[in-house]
């Protein structure tokens, strides 16, 4: 029998890839053997072309990109950051980007292993400013640190706007 999951079904419906989706489940990996899944995490406040570059490059590692978006509570309580846009507004922006297939909430630092297992992730992608911080996830999936777009950052935009 063929086994499907909700994330794969949504991906295939969105792209009308019924033939692709009907691949048998790879019992050793627990997922459709042709669908490579990627996850990345971030706040994505004041969305800019550096974010788009990261998402585009992350998507090149597979067919299905999940973005775990930091909630307002997580940003404030754990990161001590206040966002300009609310979680729902940032989620709406991310969902409109063609590289992004699914946006889920990031509510705490510890959820990454659970997310990787729940969504059957093949590759975890972060900017290289986090290099080494997530190497413990290599027991669960491939971990990739991508170079950031050097001339742009949300922090820099906020500093420039304060002048």
Long-range contacts (C-beta under 8 A, 24 or more apart in sequence): 4-32, 5-31, 5-120, 7-37, 7-64, 7-66, 7-101, 7-102, 7-119, 7-120, 8-32, 8-35, 8-64, 10-101, 10-102, 11-35, 11-63, 11-64, 11-101, 11-102, 14-101, 29-120, 30-120, 31-120, 34-63, 35-62, 35-63, 35-64, 36-61, 36-62, 36-63, 36-64, 36-122, 36-123, 37-62, 37-63, 37-64, 37-65, 37-66, 37-119, 37-120, 37-121, 37-122, 37-123, 38-62, 38-64, 38-65, 38-66, 38-121, 38-122, 38-123, 38-124, 38-125, 39-65, 39-66, 39-67, 39-68, 39-115, 39-116, 39-119, 39-121, 39-123, 39-124, 39-125, 40-65, 40-66, 40-67, 40-68, 40-124, 40-125, 40-126, 41-67, 41-68, 41-69, 41-70, 41-106, 41-112, 41-126, 42-67, 42-68, 42-69, 42-70, 43-69, 43-70, 43-75, 43-79, 43-81, 43-83, 43-90, 43-154, 44-69, 44-90, 44-93, 44-94, 45-81, 45-83, 45-84, 45-85, 45-90, 45-154, 46-84, 46-85, 46-154, 46-157, 46-158, 47-90, 47-93, 47-94, 48-152, 48-154, 48-157, 49-149, 49-152, 50-148, 50-149, 50-152, 50-153, 52-97, 52-99, 53-149, 54-125, 54-127, 54-146, 54-148, 54-149, 55-97, 55-99, 55-100, 56-99, 57-125, 57-146, 58-99, 58-125, 58-146, 59-99, 59-100, 61-122, 61-123, 61-125, 61-142, 61-144, 62-122, 62-123, 64-101, 64-102, 65-99, 65-100, 65-101, 65-102, 66-101, 66-102, 66-103, 66-104, 66-115, 66-119, 66-121, 67-94, 67-100, 67-102, 67-103, 67-104, 68-103, 68-104, 68-105, 68-106, 68-111, 68-112, 68-115, 69-94, 69-103, 69-104, 69-105, 69-106, 70-105, 70-106, 71-105, 71-106, 71-107, 73-107, 74-106, 74-107, 74-108, 78-108, 78-109, 112-137, 113-137, 113-140, 116-140, 116-141
